[in-house]
Amino acid sequence: MICKDLNFHRRLSVAPMLDFTDRHERFFLRLLSKNVLLYTEMIVANALLHAGPRFLQHDPVENPVALQLGGSDPKMLAECAKIVEGAGFDEVNLNCGCPSERVQSGSFGAMLMKQKDLVAECVQSMKKEVQIPVTVKTRIGVDDFTGWEFFEDFIRTVHCAGCDTFIIHARTARLRGYSPKENREKPTIHYETVYKLKEVFPQLNISVNGDIRTIDQAKEHLKHVDGVMMGRAVYANPWMLATADSEIYGGKDFAPQTRKALLEAFLPYVQKAQAEGCPLSVLTKHLYGIFTGFPGGRKFRQILSEGAPKALDGAALIRTAMDAVEEI
């Protein structure tokens, strides 16, 4: 069932992260919060058209969940958007912010910020095919294409094509000279630019992204914008989402009372996925951050990393690792 109030869930979202936000991670995070909006890894449009089922697998428990596309061909993206909607995702998001060499060679991601009219055409083509929201994740600039006038013109052009929701990483992207990791850290963060965007376009739904590491920080940003997107901080410490349903959404927390109870709740999924042929290490890698800072946390990670490649019973291995931790 498609979510009818996605903007409510958009108050806090978990960013698309390659090799991190796969369907196993999304299932795990959903055990912590029933409201947080989850995103898939970026999926290249051409790959989706040629190997769709592989990329579309997800459990209905994950919803609300959005799928992020990478691409720059309006017709191909429109076809993909239709497939995404048919697969039960709540939103399709166009990546206009990734600075990796892969997207540069394919002329999409952050490269698209230099081609506002093409982005507008892509959005327009996608919207004609689907009823779910078509959104854009972008930066505040790229290379020498910077400054408020450029950024405002880019957003206005894409909005006029039908996009009402933007997720903004509050940095410029440097496509030459910086690695993807450096692009997440080195360019100066400018939250005020995103705040100004919301003031100029109050009718748009604006989420801010970049260097947001705690729920308290998210709450501060929500005084200025509609939503907050967090990425690696959640992956490194997923337990922070345990209070999201009360702190961000004003409801009752959904998460189990303890971290060990959370892992116990995840074990049936581990057993099912392992029985279906999923390598245990693909599942356990998402658990490494759950006991960061706890006595025995390092031992927990060690037991999982060393044992997962050969363990036949994933649930037993995870329980053995849990026994090494003193939960405070």
C-alpha positions as a Markdown table, in Angstrom:
| # | Residue | x | y | z |
|---|---|---|---|---|
| 1 | Met | 0.0 | 0.0 | 0.0 |
| 2 | Ile | 1.4 | 3.4 | -1.0 |
| 3 | Cys | 2.0 | 5.8 | 1.8 |
| 4 | Lys | -0.5 | 8.7 | 1.7 |
| 5 | Asp | 1.3 | 11.0 | 4.1 |
| 6 | Leu | 4.9 | 10.8 | 2.9 |
| 7 | Asn | 5.8 | 14.4 | 4.0 |
| 8 | Phe | 5.1 | 13.3 | 7.6 |
| 9 | His | 7.6 | 10.5 | 7.4 |
| 10 | Arg | 10.0 | 12.7 | 5.5 |
| 11 | Arg | 10.7 | 14.6 | 8.8 |
| 12 | Leu | 13.5 | 12.2 | 9.2 |
| 13 | Ser | 15.0 | 10.0 | 6.5 |
| 14 | Val | 18.0 | 7.7 | 6.1 |
| 15 | Ala | 20.1 | 8.5 | 3.1 |
| 16 | Pro | 20.7 | 6.3 | 0.1 |
| 17 | Met | 24.2 | 4.8 | 0.7 |
| 18 | Leu | 25.9 | 2.4 | -1.7 |
| 19 | Asp | 26.8 | -0.9 | -0.1 |
| 20 | Phe | 24.9 | 0.1 | 3.1 |
| 21 | Thr | 21.2 | 0.7 | 2.6 |
| 22 | Asp | 20.4 | -2.6 | 1.1 |
| 23 | Arg | 17.1 | -4.4 | 1.9 |
| 24 | His | 18.6 | -6.2 | 4.9 |
| 25 | Glu | 19.7 | -2.9 | 6.5 |
| 26 | Arg | 16.3 | -1.3 | 5.8 |
| 27 | Phe | 14.5 | -4.2 | 7.4 |
| 28 | Phe | 16.8 | -3.9 | 10.4 |
| 29 | Leu | 16.2 | -0.1 | 10.7 |
| 30 | Arg | 12.5 | -0.6 | 10.5 |
| 31 | Leu | 12.6 | -2.6 | 13.7 |
| 32 | Leu | 13.8 | 0.7 | 15.4 |
| 33 | Ser | 11.3 | 3.1 | 13.9 |
| 34 | Lys | 8.0 | 2.7 | 12.2 |
| 35 | Asn | 8.0 | 6.3 | 10.8 |
| 36 | Val | 11.5 | 7.1 | 9.4 |
| 37 | Leu | 11.6 | 7.2 | 5.6 |
| 38 | Leu | 14.1 | 4.8 | 4.3 |
| 39 | Tyr | 16.0 | 5.0 | 0.9 |
| 40 | Thr | 17.5 | 2.3 | -1.2 |
| 41 | Glu | 21.0 | 2.5 | -2.5 |
| 42 | Met | 21.3 | 4.5 | -5.8 |
| 43 | Ile | 20.3 | 2.2 | -8.7 |
| 44 | Val | 21.4 | 3.1 | -12.1 |
| 45 | Ala | 18.5 | 3.3 | -14.6 |
| 46 | Asn | 20.1 | 1.1 | -17.2 |
| 47 | Ala | 20.8 | -1.6 | -14.6 |
| 48 | Leu | 17.3 | -1.5 | -13.3 |
| 49 | Leu | 15.9 | -2.0 | -16.8 |
| 50 | His | 18.2 | -5.0 | -17.4 |
| 51 | Ala | 18.1 | -6.7 | -14.0 |
| 52 | Gly | 15.0 | -5.3 | -12.3 |
| 53 | Pro | 14.0 | -8.0 | -9.9 |
| 54 | Arg | 17.5 | -8.0 | -8.3 |
| 55 | Phe | 17.2 | -4.3 | -7.4 |
| 56 | Leu | 13.5 | -4.2 | -6.5 |
| 57 | Gln | 13.5 | -6.8 | -3.8 |
| 58 | His | 12.2 | -5.5 | -0.5 |
| 59 | Asp | 9.9 | -6.5 | 2.3 |
| 60 | Pro | 6.6 | -4.6 | 2.7 |
| 61 | Val | 7.7 | -4.1 | 6.3 |
| 62 | Glu | 10.3 | -1.6 | 5.0 |
| 63 | Asn | 7.6 | 0.9 | 3.8 |
| 64 | Pro | 7.6 | 3.8 | 3.8 |
| 65 | Val | 10.6 | 3.4 | 1.4 |
| 66 | Ala | 11.9 | 5.3 | -1.5 |
| 67 | Leu | 14.0 | 4.1 | -4.4 |
| 68 | Gln | 16.8 | 6.4 | -5.7 |
| 69 | Leu | 17.6 | 6.3 | -9.4 |
| 70 | Gly | 20.8 | 7.4 | -11.2 |
| 71 | Gly | 20.5 | 8.4 | -14.8 |
| 72 | Ser | 20.0 | 11.2 | -17.3 |
| 73 | Asp | 17.9 | 9.8 | -20.1 |
| 74 | Pro | 14.3 | 11.1 | -19.7 |
| 75 | Lys | 12.7 | 8.2 | -21.5 |
| 76 | Met | 14.7 | 5.6 | -19.6 |
| 77 | Leu | 14.0 | 7.2 | -16.3 |
| 78 | Ala | 10.3 | 7.4 | -17.0 |
| 79 | Glu | 10.2 | 3.7 | -17.7 |
| 80 | Cys | 12.1 | 3.0 | -14.5 |
| 81 | Ala | 9.8 | 5.2 | -12.5 |
| 82 | Lys | 6.9 | 3.2 | -13.7 |
| 83 | Ile | 8.6 | -0.1 | -12.7 |
| 84 | Val | 9.5 | 1.4 | -9.2 |
| 85 | Glu | 5.9 | 2.3 | -8.6 |
| 86 | Gly | 4.7 | -1.1 | -9.7 |
| 87 | Ala | 7.1 | -2.7 | -7.3 |
| 88 | Gly | 5.5 | -1.0 | -4.3 |
| 89 | Phe | 7.9 | 1.8 | -3.5 |
| 90 | Asp | 6.5 | 5.0 | -2.1 |
| 91 | Glu | 8.7 | 7.5 | -3.9 |
| 92 | Val | 11.2 | 7.7 | -6.7 |
| 93 | Asn | 14.1 | 10.0 | -6.2 |
| 94 | Leu | 16.5 | 11.3 | -8.9 |
| 95 | Asn | 20.2 | 11.6 | -7.8 |
| 96 | Cys | 21.6 | 15.0 | -8.8 |
| 97 | Gly | 24.3 | 15.1 | -6.0 |
| 98 | Cys | 26.6 | 12.1 | -6.1 |
| 99 | Pro | 30.1 | 13.1 | -7.1 |
| 100 | Ser | 31.7 | 9.7 | -7.7 |
| 101 | Glu | 33.7 | 8.9 | -10.8 |
| 102 | Arg | 31.1 | 6.4 | -11.8 |
| 103 | Val | 28.4 | 9.0 | -12.1 |
| 104 | Gln | 30.7 | 11.5 | -13.8 |
| 105 | Ser | 31.5 | 9.0 | -16.6 |
| 106 | Gly | 27.8 | 8.4 | -17.0 |
| 107 | Ser | 26.9 | 12.1 | -17.0 |
| 108 | Phe | 24.5 | 11.9 | -14.1 |
| 109 | Gly | 24.6 | 12.5 | -10.3 |
| 110 | Ala | 26.1 | 15.9 | -9.5 |
| 111 | Met | 26.9 | 16.4 | -13.2 |
| 112 | Leu | 23.2 | 17.0 | -13.7 |
| 113 | Met | 23.4 | 20.3 | -11.7 |
| 114 | Lys | 25.1 | 21.7 | -14.8 |
| 115 | Gln | 22.1 | 20.8 | -17.0 |
| 116 | Lys | 19.0 | 22.2 | -15.2 |
| 117 | Asp | 16.9 | 21.8 | -18.3 |
| 118 | Leu | 17.7 | 18.2 | -18.7 |
| 119 | Val | 16.9 | 17.6 | -15.1 |
| 120 | Ala | 13.6 | 19.3 | -15.6 |
| 121 | Glu | 12.9 | 17.1 | -18.6 |
| 122 | Cys | 13.7 | 14.0 | -16.6 |
| 123 | Val | 11.4 | 15.0 | -13.8 |
| 124 | Gln | 8.6 | 15.9 | -16.2 |
| 125 | Ser | 8.9 | 12.5 | -18.0 |
| 126 | Met | 8.9 | 10.6 | -14.8 |
| 127 | Lys | 5.9 | 12.4 | -13.4 |
| 128 | Lys | 3.8 | 11.6 | -16.4 |
| 129 | Glu | 4.2 | 7.9 | -15.7 |
| 130 | Val | 3.6 | 7.6 | -11.9 |
| 131 | Gln | 1.3 | 8.7 | -9.1 |
| 132 | Ile | 4.0 | 8.5 | -6.4 |
| 133 | Pro | 6.2 | 11.5 | -5.7 |
| 134 | Val | 9.1 | 12.2 | -7.9 |
| 135 | Thr | 11.8 | 14.0 | -5.8 |
| 136 | Val | 15.3 | 15.2 | -6.4 |
| 137 | Lys | 18.4 | 14.9 | -4.1 |
| 138 | Thr | 21.0 | 17.5 | -5.0 |
| 139 | Arg | 23.7 | 19.8 | -3.7 |
| 140 | Ile | 23.9 | 23.6 | -3.4 |
| 141 | Gly | 26.4 | 23.7 | -6.3 |
| 142 | Val | 28.9 | 21.9 | -8.3 |
| 143 | Asp | 32.5 | 22.9 | -9.4 |
| 144 | Asp | 32.3 | 26.5 | -10.6 |
| 145 | Phe | 28.5 | 26.4 | -10.8 |
| 146 | Thr | 27.9 | 27.9 | -7.4 |
| 147 | Gly | 26.3 | 30.8 | -5.6 |
| 148 | Trp | 22.7 | 31.6 | -4.6 |
| 149 | Glu | 21.6 | 32.7 | -8.0 |
| 150 | Phe | 22.7 | 29.5 | -9.7 |
| 151 | Phe | 21.2 | 27.3 | -6.9 |
| 152 | Glu | 17.9 | 29.2 | -6.8 |
| 153 | Asp | 17.6 | 29.1 | -10.6 |
| 154 | Phe | 18.3 | 25.3 | -10.6 |
| 155 | Ile | 15.6 | 24.6 | -8.0 |
| 156 | Arg | 13.1 | 26.9 | -9.7 |
| 157 | Thr | 13.6 | 25.3 | -13.1 |
| 158 | Val | 13.1 | 21.8 | -11.7 |
| 159 | His | 10.2 | 22.8 | -9.6 |
| 160 | Cys | 8.4 | 24.3 | -12.6 |
| 161 | Ala | 8.8 | 20.8 | -14.2 |
| 162 | Gly | 6.7 | 19.3 | -11.4 |
| 163 | Cys | 9.1 | 18.6 | -8.5 |
| 164 | Asp | 7.8 | 19.7 | -5.2 |
| 165 | Thr | 10.3 | 17.9 | -2.9 |
| 166 | Phe | 14.0 | 18.5 | -2.7 |
| 167 | Ile | 16.7 | 16.9 | -0.4 |
| 168 | Ile | 19.7 | 19.2 | -0.3 |
| 169 | His | 23.2 | 18.2 | 0.8 |
| 170 | Ala | 24.3 | 21.6 | 2.0 |
| 171 | Arg | 27.7 | 21.5 | 0.2 |
| 172 | Thr | 29.0 | 22.0 | -3.2 |
| 173 | Ala | 30.4 | 19.0 | -5.1 |
| 174 | Arg | 34.0 | 19.1 | -6.4 |
| 175 | Leu | 34.1 | 16.7 | -9.3 |
| 176 | Arg | 37.9 | 17.1 | -9.8 |
| 177 | Gly | 40.5 | 16.8 | -7.1 |
| 178 | Tyr | 38.2 | 15.5 | -4.4 |
| 179 | Ser | 37.3 | 11.8 | -3.7 |
| 180 | Pro | 33.7 | 10.9 | -2.9 |
| 181 | Lys | 34.8 | 10.8 | 0.8 |
| 182 | Glu | 36.4 | 14.2 | 0.6 |
| 183 | Asn | 33.2 | 15.5 | -1.0 |
| 184 | Arg | 31.3 | 14.5 | 2.1 |
| 185 | Glu | 33.7 | 16.3 | 4.4 |
| 186 | Lys | 35.8 | 19.1 | 2.8 |
| 187 | Pro | 33.5 | 21.5 | 1.0 |
| 188 | Thr | 32.2 | 24.0 | 3.6 |
| 189 | Ile | 28.7 | 23.1 | 4.9 |
| 190 | His | 26.1 | 25.9 | 4.3 |
| 191 | Tyr | 22.9 | 25.1 | 6.1 |
| 192 | Glu | 21.8 | 28.7 | 5.9 |
| 193 | Thr | 21.5 | 28.3 | 2.1 |
| 194 | Val | 19.0 | 25.5 | 2.6 |
| 195 | Tyr | 17.1 | 27.5 | 5.2 |
| 196 | Lys | 17.0 | 30.4 | 2.7 |
| 197 | Leu | 15.6 | 28.0 | 0.0 |
| 198 | Lys | 12.7 | 27.2 | 2.3 |
| 199 | Glu | 12.0 | 30.8 | 2.9 |
| 200 | Val | 12.0 | 31.7 | -0.8 |
| 201 | Phe | 10.0 | 28.6 | -1.7 |
| 202 | Pro | 7.7 | 28.0 | 1.3 |
| 203 | Gln | 5.4 | 25.8 | -0.9 |
| 204 | Leu | 8.2 | 23.2 | -1.4 |
| 205 | Asn | 9.1 | 20.4 | 0.9 |
| 206 | Ile | 12.8 | 20.8 | 1.7 |
| 207 | Ser | 15.0 | 18.4 | 3.6 |
| 208 | Val | 18.6 | 19.2 | 4.7 |
| 209 | Asn | 21.4 | 16.7 | 4.6 |
| 210 | Gly | 25.1 | 16.7 | 5.5 |
| 211 | Asp | 27.0 | 16.3 | 8.8 |
| 212 | Ile | 23.9 | 15.7 | 10.9 |
| 213 | Arg | 24.9 | 13.2 | 13.6 |
| 214 | Thr | 22.3 | 13.2 | 16.4 |
| 215 | Ile | 18.5 | 13.4 | 16.9 |
| 216 | Asp | 19.0 | 16.6 | 18.8 |
| 217 | Gln | 20.7 | 18.2 | 15.8 |
| 218 | Ala | 17.9 | 17.0 | 13.6 |
| 219 | Lys | 15.3 | 18.6 | 15.8 |
| 220 | Glu | 17.2 | 21.9 | 15.5 |
| 221 | His | 17.2 | 21.8 | 11.7 |
| 222 | Leu | 13.5 | 21.0 | 11.8 |
| 223 | Lys | 12.9 | 24.5 | 13.1 |
| 224 | His | 14.0 | 25.8 | 9.6 |
| 225 | Val | 13.1 | 23.1 | 7.1 |
| 226 | Asp | 10.6 | 20.3 | 6.6 |
| 227 | Gly | 12.9 | 17.3 | 6.9 |
| 228 | Val | 16.3 | 16.0 | 7.8 |
| 229 | Met | 18.2 | 13.3 | 6.0 |
| 230 | Met | 20.9 | 11.4 | 8.0 |
| 231 | Gly | 23.4 | 9.0 | 6.5 |
| 232 | Arg | 26.5 | 7.4 | 7.9 |
| 233 | Ala | 25.8 | 8.5 | 11.4 |
| 234 | Val | 22.8 | 6.2 | 11.5 |
| 235 | Tyr | 24.8 | 3.4 | 10.0 |
| 236 | Ala | 27.5 | 3.8 | 12.6 |
| 237 | Asn | 25.0 | 4.1 | 15.5 |
| 238 | Pro | 21.6 | 2.7 | 14.4 |
| 239 | Trp | 20.3 | 2.8 | 18.0 |
| 240 | Met | 19.8 | 6.5 | 17.7 |
| 241 | Leu | 16.6 | 5.8 | 15.8 |
| 242 | Ala | 15.2 | 4.1 | 18.9 |
| 243 | Thr | 13.8 | 7.5 | 20.1 |
| 244 | Ala | 12.9 | 8.9 | 16.6 |
| 245 | Asp | 9.2 | 8.1 | 16.8 |
| 246 | Ser | 8.8 | 10.1 | 20.0 |
| 247 | Glu | 11.4 | 12.8 | 19.5 |
| 248 | Ile | 10.7 | 13.5 | 15.8 |
| 249 | Tyr | 7.2 | 12.4 | 15.2 |
| 250 | Gly | 5.6 | 13.0 | 18.6 |
| 251 | Gly | 4.3 | 9.4 | 19.0 |
| 252 | Lys | 5.2 | 6.4 | 20.9 |
| 253 | Asp | 8.6 | 4.7 | 20.4 |
| 254 | Phe | 8.4 | 1.5 | 18.4 |
| 255 | Ala | 11.9 | 0.1 | 19.1 |
| 256 | Pro | 12.6 | -2.8 | 21.6 |
| 257 | Gln | 13.7 | -1.7 | 25.0 |
| 258 | Thr | 17.3 | -2.9 | 24.7 |
| 259 | Arg | 19.8 | -3.5 | 21.9 |
| 260 | Lys | 19.9 | -7.2 | 22.6 |
| 261 | Ala | 16.1 | -7.3 | 22.3 |
| 262 | Leu | 16.5 | -5.6 | 19.0 |
| 263 | Leu | 18.9 | -8.2 | 17.8 |
| 264 | Glu | 16.6 | -11.0 | 19.0 |
| 265 | Ala | 13.8 | -9.4 | 16.9 |
| 266 | Phe | 16.1 | -9.5 | 13.9 |
| 267 | Leu | 17.1 | -13.1 | 14.2 |
| 268 | Pro | 14.0 | -14.7 | 12.4 |
| 269 | Tyr | 14.8 | -12.5 | 9.4 |
| 270 | Val | 18.5 | -13.6 | 9.5 |
| 271 | Gln | 17.4 | -17.3 | 9.6 |
| 272 | Lys | 15.0 | -16.8 | 6.7 |
| 273 | Ala | 17.5 | -14.8 | 4.6 |
| 274 | Gln | 20.3 | -17.3 | 5.2 |
| 275 | Ala | 18.0 | -20.2 | 4.3 |
| 276 | Glu | 17.3 | -18.4 | 1.0 |
| 277 | Gly | 21.0 | -18.3 | 0.2 |
| 278 | Cys | 22.1 | -14.9 | 1.5 |
| 279 | Pro | 25.7 | -14.9 | 2.8 |
| 280 | Leu | 25.6 | -14.3 | 6.5 |
| 281 | Ser | 28.3 | -11.7 | 6.3 |
| 282 | Val | 26.0 | -9.6 | 4.1 |
| 283 | Leu | 23.5 | -9.6 | 7.0 |
| 284 | Thr | 25.8 | -9.2 | 10.0 |
| 285 | Lys | 27.8 | -6.2 | 8.6 |
| 286 | His | 24.8 | -4.1 | 9.4 |
| 287 | Leu | 25.0 | -4.9 | 13.1 |
| 288 | Tyr | 28.5 | -3.8 | 13.8 |
| 289 | Gly | 27.5 | -0.3 | 15.1 |
| 290 | Ile | 24.9 | -1.4 | 17.6 |
| 291 | Phe | 27.2 | -1.8 | 20.5 |
| 292 | Thr | 29.8 | 0.9 | 19.7 |
| 293 | Gly | 31.1 | 2.3 | 23.0 |
| 294 | Phe | 29.9 | -0.6 | 25.1 |
| 295 | Pro | 32.2 | -3.0 | 27.1 |
| 296 | Gly | 32.6 | -5.9 | 24.8 |
| 297 | Gly | 31.5 | -4.0 | 21.7 |
| 298 | Arg | 34.8 | -4.7 | 19.9 |
| 299 | Lys | 34.6 | -8.4 | 20.7 |
| 300 | Phe | 31.0 | -8.4 | 19.4 |
| 301 | Arg | 32.2 | -7.1 | 16.0 |
| 302 | Gln | 35.2 | -9.5 | 16.0 |
| 303 | Ile | 33.0 | -12.5 | 16.6 |
| 304 | Leu | 30.7 | -11.5 | 13.8 |
| 305 | Ser | 33.3 | -10.6 | 11.2 |
| 306 | Glu | 35.4 | -13.7 | 11.8 |
| 307 | Gly | 32.5 | -16.1 | 12.3 |
| 308 | Ala | 30.1 | -15.0 | 9.6 |
| 309 | Pro | 32.0 | -16.4 | 6.5 |
| 310 | Lys | 31.8 | -20.0 | 7.9 |
| 311 | Ala | 28.8 | -20.1 | 10.3 |
| 312 | Leu | 25.9 | -22.2 | 9.3 |
| 313 | Asp | 23.6 | -20.9 | 12.0 |
| 314 | Gly | 23.6 | -17.1 | 11.9 |
| 315 | Ala | 21.2 | -16.8 | 14.8 |
| 316 | Ala | 23.6 | -18.8 | 17.0 |
| 317 | Leu | 26.6 | -16.8 | 16.0 |
| 318 | Ile | 24.8 | -13.5 | 16.7 |
| 319 | Arg | 23.8 | -14.7 | 20.1 |
| 320 | Thr | 27.4 | -15.8 | 20.9 |
| 321 | Ala | 28.5 | -12.3 | 19.9 |
| 322 | Met | 25.8 | -10.7 | 22.1 |
| 323 | Asp | 27.1 | -12.7 | 25.1 |
| 324 | Ala | 30.4 | -10.9 | 24.8 |
| 325 | Val | 28.7 | -7.5 | 25.5 |
| 326 | Glu | 27.8 | -6.0 | 28.8 |
| 327 | Glu | 24.7 | -3.9 | 27.9 |
| 328 | Ile | 24.5 | -0.9 | 30.2 |
